[in-house]
Amino acid sequence: MLSYRHAFHAGNFADVLKHLVLDRILAHLVKKDKPFFCLDTHAGAGGYSLTGEPARRNGEFEAGIGRLWERDDLPAALAEYLAVVREFNPSGRLQAYPGSPYFERRRLRAGDRLVLCELHPAELVRLKSFARKDPRLKVVRGDGFHECIALLPPHERRGLVLIDPSYEIKTDYRRAVEALLGACRRFETGIFALWYPVIERRRIDGLEQALGQSGIRRIRLFELGVGPDARGHGMTASGMIVVNAPWTLADEMEAALPFLADALGRDGGGHYRAFELTGEGP
Ligand SMILES: C[S@@+](CC[C@H](N)C(=O)[O-])C[C@H]1O[C@@H](n2cnc3c(N)ncnc32)[C@H](O)[C@@H]1O
């Protein structure tokens, strides 16, 4: 039974990091004319209200996108990310937050494709409405971990796979690593981004170890924390693991991460990590 609903968390500090990295990868992909393929294995609803009960219950967005909304001093990559969120709020007030499918769709050109996987029936209804009438988009009702292997490699031979599980089931940690490694092997030229939450640090240590020993190269990690690790007391940090990252991403994140740690850290407790897991790559 799936109980996770992203509407409670949309626009929080983890979404800021995730969508910043996602947007940078997409910006890189559109630099070449050649069409690309994008697969979002855990797509969610496509967009979220910030004025309804779910978002207001814990006000997570206020400590995330809410702290950036009015700022005009952002590093370039973050400014571009914020411009997307502002575009999603044409009223000029922060009332809604775009999901990953929105960041992806707005970068698509005529020959590009986007496949969105989702399992939750209610999210699926909203996702289908988001994707309707656009022939470049396809919504798949299915297990993203499975589809991520089944749909690869794409005929375009270039593109991005975003793996963004909810981790509500503990086996997601293992399945996420298996899916990432399997997908990398099937689509060697692809770019892969796996999101993870830091709730229990030992799980992420295990994830890093498994990836570091996998034989897959060019794996980068970008993590943003808003407070010290606090085992079992909620998410205190989150990260994106990127395989075959565009060569510009590391520099862009080196500029954005200290800014985000400062802006989003709780009581000055923000922190970040950015490094190459396998000791190779740009
Ligand atoms: C973190 S949310 C996705 C947020 C979205 N990627 C974004 O950034 O806007 C995870 C989503 O995965 C869905 N989900 C959970 N298990 C799944 C699975 N095995 N396959 C596909 N979707 C799944 C949940 O219903 C939820 O909507």
The ligand as an SDF file (V2000), in Angstrom:
LIG
                    3D

 27 29  0  0  0  0  0  0  0  0999 V2000
    9.5050   11.5140   -4.1390 C   0  0  0  0  0  0  0  0  0  0  0  0
    7.9990   11.2740   -4.9760 S   0  0  0  0  0  0  0  0  0  0  0  0
    8.3490   11.8450   -6.5960 C   0  0  0  0  0  0  0  0  0  0  0  0
    8.5440   13.3030   -6.7520 C   0  0  0  0  0  0  0  0  0  0  0  0
    8.8450   13.7640   -8.1600 C   0  0  0  0  0  0  0  0  0  0  0  0
    9.8850   12.9800   -8.7720 N   0  0  0  0  0  0  0  0  0  0  0  0
    9.2490   15.2100   -8.1520 C   0  0  0  0  0  0  0  0  0  0  0  0
   10.4480   15.4890   -7.9930 O   0  0  0  0  0  0  0  0  0  0  0  0
    8.3820   16.0660   -8.3230 O   0  0  0  0  0  0  0  0  0  0  0  0
    8.0060    9.5400   -5.2480 C   0  0  0  0  0  0  0  0  0  0  0  0
    6.8170    9.0700   -6.0950 C   0  0  0  0  0  0  0  0  0  0  0  0
    7.0330    7.6890   -6.4220 O   0  0  0  0  0  0  0  0  0  0  0  0
    5.8070    7.0050   -6.3770 C   0  0  0  0  0  0  0  0  0  0  0  0
    6.1790    5.5810   -6.2300 N   0  0  0  0  0  0  0  0  0  0  0  0
    6.4340    4.8800   -5.1010 C   0  0  0  0  0  0  0  0  0  0  0  0
    6.8960    3.6450   -5.4030 N   0  0  0  0  0  0  0  0  0  0  0  0
    6.9400    3.5880   -6.7710 C   0  0  0  0  0  0  0  0  0  0  0  0
    7.3880    2.6070   -7.6950 C   0  0  0  0  0  0  0  0  0  0  0  0
    7.8630    1.4290   -7.2720 N   0  0  0  0  0  0  0  0  0  0  0  0
    7.3150    2.8830   -9.0050 N   0  0  0  0  0  0  0  0  0  0  0  0
    6.8540    4.0850   -9.4540 C   0  0  0  0  0  0  0  0  0  0  0  0
    6.4440    5.0680   -8.6190 N   0  0  0  0  0  0  0  0  0  0  0  0
    6.4880    4.8280   -7.3010 C   0  0  0  0  0  0  0  0  0  0  0  0
    5.0580    7.6290   -5.2480 C   0  0  0  0  0  0  0  0  0  0  0  0
    3.6630    7.4480   -5.4100 O   0  0  0  0  0  0  0  0  0  0  0  0
    5.4920    9.0930   -5.3610 C   0  0  0  0  0  0  0  0  0  0  0  0
    4.5700    9.8210   -6.1450 O   0  0  0  0  0  0  0  0  0  0  0  0
  1  2  1  0
  2  3  1  0
  2 10  1  0
  3  4  1  0
  4  5  1  0
  5  6  1  0
  5  7  1  0
  7  8  2  0
  7  9  1  0
 10 11  1  0
 11 12  1  0
 11 26  1  0
 12 13  1  0
 13 14  1  0
 13 24  1  0
 14 15  1  0
 14 23  1  0
 15 16  2  0
 16 17  1  0
 17 18  1  0
 17 23  2  0
 18 19  1  0
 18 20  2  0
 20 21  1  0
 21 22  2  0
 22 23  1  0
 24 25  1  0
 24 26  1  0
 26 27  1  0
M  CHG  2   2   1   9  -1
M  END
$$$$
